[in-house]
Amino acid sequence: MYAMLCTRPDICYAVGIVSRYQSNPGLAHWTAVKTILKYLRRTRDYTLVYGSKDLILTGYTDSDFQTDRDSRKSTSGSVFTLNGGAVVWRSIKQGCIADSTMEAEYVAACEAAKEAVWLRNFLIDLEVVPNMSKPITLYCDNSGAVANSREPRSHKRGKHIERKYHLIREIVHRGDVIVTQIASTHNVADPFTKPLTAKVFEGHLESLGLRDMPHLT
């Protein structure tokens, strides 16, 4: 858990899944934990690397859809990068049951937008990142969720969505965040919501700033 929170965003989704069963784990859960530990041992030289150019904060948000077999709830994933390296990441089960992929993505985007506001205020107080008065770009791969976040009025298709998730509209209206669509293949938050093939997963690790640097150990 400590490694996941501090330096290893690549195990965030896996740790989040097994932690749901820590009160009553079964054999499959213990096996999954051992697999995570073996992966950490094999990749112990992975290090977060940050670029040396202008400091630019960027956010990514994603969601799966009702993959939890017990509750049918979706998983929200988000990550914020600073100069190509991850600084804040999250993978968490949503508090409501979404009845469409758009709703699941919209809920995830709202949670990420709130995180962006906190992170923006924190960096403003630090006074080390310039241009924090500008909106943070938050990338989302669902066109419906992007459009809904910019829409000041409710529609029939979204009238059932809990009101607290519409806070993202206020955040966008204030100019704190700009929600922008991105292709799913380029969404860096993808590894925080679902298992991926090794090739795709490794590609996202590079986008997160994780590098294999054995010479540092």
ABEGO torsion letter per residue (X at the ends): XAAAAAABAAAAAAAAAAAAAAABBBAAAAAAAAAAAAAAAAAAABBBBBBABBBBBBBBBBBBBGABAAAGBBBBBBBBBBGGBBABBBBBBBABBBABAAAAAAAAAAAAAAAAAAAAAAAAAAGABBGAABBBBBBBABAAAAAAAABABBBAAAAABBAAAAAAAAAAAAGABBBBBBBAAABAAAAAABBBBAAAAAAAAAAAGBBBBAAAX
